[in-house]
Amino acid sequence: MSSSTNIVFILADDMGYGDIARYGNPYIRTPNLDRLAEDGVTLTQHYSASPLCAPARAALLTGRYNHRTGAVDVPSNRGLDRIALDETTIADVFAGAGYATGMVGKWHNGLHDMRYHPHNRGFQEFLGFLNGGMDYYTWSLDRNGTTERSDGRYLTDVFTDEAVQFIDRHQEEPFFLYLAYNAPHIPLQAPEELIDRYRAMGELTEEVCCLYAMIEAMDTGIGRILDRLEQLGLSDDTIVIFSSDNGPKIDGPLQRYNGPFSGGKGSVLEGGIRVPAIVRWPQRIPAGSQSDLLVHFCDWLPTLANMTGVEVPSDLKLDGYDATCRLKGDAGEIPDIRFWQRNRYEPVTHSNAAMRDGDWKLLWPTRPGADGKDYIADSGAYLHGLKGGAHWLMDVDSSLPERDIGPEVEPKLFDIAQDPGEEHDLADQHPDLVSDMRRQWDQWFDDVCKDYKQARKQNLKMEN
């Protein structure tokens, strides 16, 4: 027996906490995201599971830390973006409850083997691309296993069109739509008239002007989706969530406003993992509200299941919690202990890692040699998409590059409530707390790495 409550989960790509007007950006125009916030709740302590896209998405889709799924990095040619086949996705759960399930946009959780295609991970309908990037004008998309070539439309608009059509097709039944825009991920491409609005301000780099235009185009598409739900009389019966997979790419000319935080994409500093989230559920979540309580990517599967009355299989060992209460401003009985790690190729202990215990955050910088990437060998699938290349099948490379990993650095301790910019290391003042948090992180790391090793073996098995 399925619920009559629909879900539209919208995910941006590399969009930071500060890339929405509602979060304090004085330059960008995001009227539809602002409108969504006016009708729902804005989360100020919402965290991705990783500062990198494929791992973050794996946790979002499974409700489990990404290490457990095997998706620890982005190189599709080594199978490091794959979600192990014995994992149950949020789409599996909702399809099992009678929902029509669809995905539109960027997948990046398994490319070269059809067993990892969205169709085989719970999504009954799919239009998008399977690798990590795509040209916005010269695109090539997979529609339910067949290739569609560019017709000249801007890719963000293509994804919006498809999302609206999915809603139209399934308006008479409960549906779960995962709309994963690739904006504002590079390449920086946007309609010139939108870029010109930001150029006219005279205060932003050319790169930021284009990036903000990409976000505005996405915002316009989100407005079309909200309008269509209203036209069909579905607004009151549809939960709409907007978020981003990880923090913003802010190096060089892309440096821009990102709230009070340090760091960006690739870092477990707040700027890399704290991401925007806005949730609208009419008559259930107070309109125009704000929640300052911690919510994590792993929480969305159990939370949305509870909100819709969908039963989660009892054998799923979720890392997330039902955070419905937190969307309404009630802390509930959920522990504020969460863990993060950004991996390159494979997990390395005490490297680019962090945990939260209440307001306290323990953070290890990246160990020397632990973040290097073989760009020539491991960027082929990504570059193929940037040239408009179509999806293709092949065996993956089971090997990992040899690396010389340097010694770990002592962790730093921050009071995030008082120091969101992570500027004042308090580790020397609280050695017992550091010791206790280190012990908790080590236990977590040992636990998730047991699952990682099994998932890695599974993800390297060739298709029969």
C-alpha positions, 0 to 999 in steps of 0.5 A: 500500500503506497502513500499518496505523497510525491517526492521531487528531490533536486540536487545541484552539482558543486553549488555552495552554501553561499550560492543562493540569495536566501543564504546571504549572497548579495549578487545572485538571483535565485527567486524560485529557490527563495520562493521555495524557502518562503514556503518551507524550511531552510536548513543551516546545518545540512551536510553532504556525506562527502566533499566529492560528488560520486561518494556524496551521491552514493550516501544520499541514495543509500542512507549509508556512509559512502565507504560502505558502498564502495564509492570512495572516489570519482574515476569510473575507469577503476570502478571507484564511483560504483555503488555495490550491487547488494546495496538498496537505493532510495529508488528501490525502496520507493519503487517497492512501495508502488511509486513511479521512480524516475531519474533525470540528470547526472548519475556518476555512480557506475558507468561502464557496466549496465548492472550499475545503470539507474534502471538496475538501481530502482529507477524505472525511467532515466534520462541523463548521463552516467559519467562525471561531466557533460558539455551543456550544448554539445551533449549526449544523453542516455534515455533508458539505455539508448543514446540521444544526441544534442538538439541545440538546447541548453542542457539545464533546460533539457533536464527541466523539460524532462522533469516536467514531462515525468510529473505530467506522465505520473500525475495520477500515481505517487512518484519519486523524482530524483532530478540531478542537475549538473549545474553549476559544475564545469564547463562554465557555459550559460546563455549570454544574456544571463551572463551579461546581467552579472557582468554589468555589476562590474564586481565579479570575475568572468568565471563567477559571472558565468557560474551565477548565470548557470545557477540562475538558469537552473533556478528558472527551471526549478520555478517551472517545476514548482509551477507545474506542480501547482497547475496540476494541483499536486503542490500540497501532496508533493515534498520538494527538496533542494540541495547540492552534492558538495561544496563549491569549487572556489579555486582561482577566479572561482573564489566567491561568497560561501558564507562564513566557511573555509574550504570548498570542494574536496575538503572536509572543512565546513565549506566543502561539506556544509551545503544548502538545503530547502524543504517544502511540505505544505501544511506539514512544515512551517512556511518560511521557517529555518532549522539550525539543527544538524541534518546529514545526507544519510538521513534523507532515505529514512526521513523521506520514508517516514514522511510518506509512510513508506516502509524501509526494509528491516534488513537495511543497516542505515547510518542515517536517522529519521530527521523529520522532527528536525525539519520542524525545529525539534532536535528529537533523540538523534545523536549529533555524531557524524563522520566524513572523509574525502578519499583518493583511490582508497581510504587512508586513515587520518587523512582529510577526515573529520567528525562532529560531536555536538558543536565540536569538530575534530579534523585531520588535514590531508596526509602528504601524497594522499591526494594525488591523481593520475589525471591522464589515466583517470580522467578519460570518462570525464573528458569524454563527456565534456566532448559530448561523448556517449555512454560506453561499456568496458572492463574496469582497471582493478589496480590502484596507483602506487603512492608514497603516503606521508605521516599523518598530521595531528588533528585540529579541534574546532568549536563550530558554533563559535568558530564556523570558519575553523580558524582557532584550533583548540586541540591543545586546550582539550586533550581528553576530548581530542582523545575521545573523539579520535577513538570514536573516529577510529572505531567508525573507520574500522567499521566502514572499511570492513564493508568497503573491502567487500564492496570493492571486491564486488564492484570489480566482478565482471558482468556475466 
